[in-house]
Amino acid sequence: MIKPDRHTNPDNSVINISAYILKQLNSFYDISYDKLLKKVTDDLGVSAKENYPYALNFLYLLGKLEYIEETDSFKYNAAK
């Protein structure tokens, strides 16, 4: 889903959703999975929900996202 084709809407791409998630994580210390999903769907549209898990995986693999299991939330990892 990272590689777009001619039918891909750039607003709903994994890269755009990842950038939006990073912007939200800079604003908050940590944010829960559900609250972040609601912000993504409210601001980027319901069709962005399909690529939301891929964007989280992408950021986690890059080391930019830290998952806190106790609170089911995410935190920006500025160390990497």
C-alpha positions as CSV (number, residue, x, y, z in Angstrom):
1,M,0.0,0.0,0.0
2,I,3.0,2.3,0.2
3,K,3.6,2.3,-3.6
4,P,0.7,4.2,-5.2
5,D,-1.0,3.4,-8.4
6,R,-2.9,5.7,-10.7
7,H,-6.1,5.2,-8.6
8,T,-4.5,6.2,-5.3
9,N,-5.7,9.4,-3.7
10,P,-2.6,11.2,-2.3
11,D,-4.6,12.4,0.7
12,N,-5.2,8.8,1.7
13,S,-1.8,7.4,1.1
14,V,0.3,5.8,3.8
15,I,2.9,8.6,3.6
16,N,0.3,11.3,4.1
17,I,-1.4,9.5,7.0
18,S,2.0,8.9,8.6
19,A,2.9,12.6,8.3
20,Y,-0.5,13.5,9.9
21,I,0.1,11.0,12.7
22,L,3.6,12.5,13.4
23,K,2.1,15.9,13.6
24,Q,-0.5,14.7,16.1
25,L,2.1,13.0,18.2
26,N,4.1,16.2,18.3
27,S,1.1,18.0,19.8
28,F,0.4,15.4,22.5
29,Y,2.7,13.5,24.9
30,D,0.9,10.3,24.0
31,I,-2.4,9.5,22.4
32,S,-4.5,6.4,22.5
33,Y,-5.1,4.2,19.4
34,D,-8.9,5.0,19.3
35,K,-8.4,8.8,19.7
36,L,-5.8,8.9,17.0
37,L,-8.0,6.9,14.7
38,K,-10.8,9.3,15.3
39,K,-8.6,12.3,14.5
40,V,-7.4,10.7,11.3
41,T,-10.8,9.8,10.1
42,D,-12.3,13.2,11.1
43,D,-9.5,15.2,9.4
44,L,-8.5,13.0,6.4
45,G,-11.8,11.2,5.8
46,V,-13.3,7.8,6.4
47,S,-11.4,6.3,3.5
48,A,-8.1,6.9,5.3
49,K,-9.2,4.3,7.9
50,E,-8.1,1.6,5.4
51,N,-4.4,2.7,5.4
52,Y,-4.3,3.7,9.1
53,P,-2.8,0.4,10.4
54,Y,-0.2,0.4,7.5
55,A,0.8,4.0,8.5
56,L,1.3,2.9,12.1
57,N,3.4,-0.1,11.0
58,F,5.4,2.1,8.7
59,L,6.2,4.6,11.5
60,Y,7.0,1.8,14.0
61,L,9.4,0.1,11.6
62,L,11.2,3.4,11.0
63,G,11.5,3.8,14.8
64,K,9.5,7.0,15.0
65,L,6.6,5.5,17.0
66,E,6.7,3.9,20.4
67,Y,3.7,1.7,21.6
68,I,2.8,1.8,25.3
69,E,1.0,-1.5,26.0
70,E,-0.4,-0.5,29.4
71,T,-2.4,2.4,28.1
72,D,-2.8,1.2,24.5
73,S,-1.3,4.4,23.3
74,F,1.5,5.8,21.1
75,K,4.3,8.1,21.8
76,Y,6.7,9.9,19.4
77,N,10.2,8.5,19.6
78,A,12.4,11.5,19.1
79,A,15.6,9.5,19.8
80,K,15.7,8.0,16.3
